[in-house]
Amino acid sequence: MPAKAEVTPSQIKDYTNIITKLYNEQSIEDKNYFISRGLTHTIMAKYKLCVADIKALDTKAYGKRAIIPIFHNGQVVFYNSRALDPEAKQYKYLKAPGPATFLNIDYLKTVAMGEVIVIAEGEFDALSLES
């Protein structure tokens, strides 16, 4: 099997500033989406979870979406978004273009030998476990 190609820094887009802006500009009603899913304000702040139209992140407009930013080395390098409109069947989930990484990948750098790691199927599952 061929070796997997390394991701170079030039392939990684930094979404940190726009995600921070979207997080800070969202309404209380928008934040209530995450609260209704069982997430705490602490988790929302830690991960900059936000509800916004991702046209700020992508050139296309897809309507309001719940956005889960993915951090690596303190920078938002990827995101996953979920349509909040039940009629948006074609693009229910949209991810950032480019190389993907996992939620909490930086945590692996701090794990002690023998420490238990829980792997969840999706980002919301992982965030719920942390809440």
Secondary structure as GFF3:
##gff-version 3
##sequence-region A 1 131
A	DSSP	three_ten_helix	9	11	.	.	.	ID=ss1
A	DSSP	alpha_helix	16	25	.	.	.	ID=ss2
A	DSSP	alpha_helix	28	36	.	.	.	ID=ss3
A	DSSP	alpha_helix	41	47	.	.	.	ID=ss4
A	DSSP	beta_strand	50	53	.	.	.	ID=ss5
A	DSSP	three_ten_helix	54	56	.	.	.	ID=ss6
A	DSSP	beta_strand	64	72	.	.	.	ID=ss7
A	DSSP	beta_strand	75	83	.	.	.	ID=ss8
A	DSSP	beta_strand	93	95	.	.	.	ID=ss9
A	DSSP	three_ten_helix	105	109	.	.	.	ID=ss10
A	DSSP	alpha_helix	123	130	.	.	.	ID=ss11
###
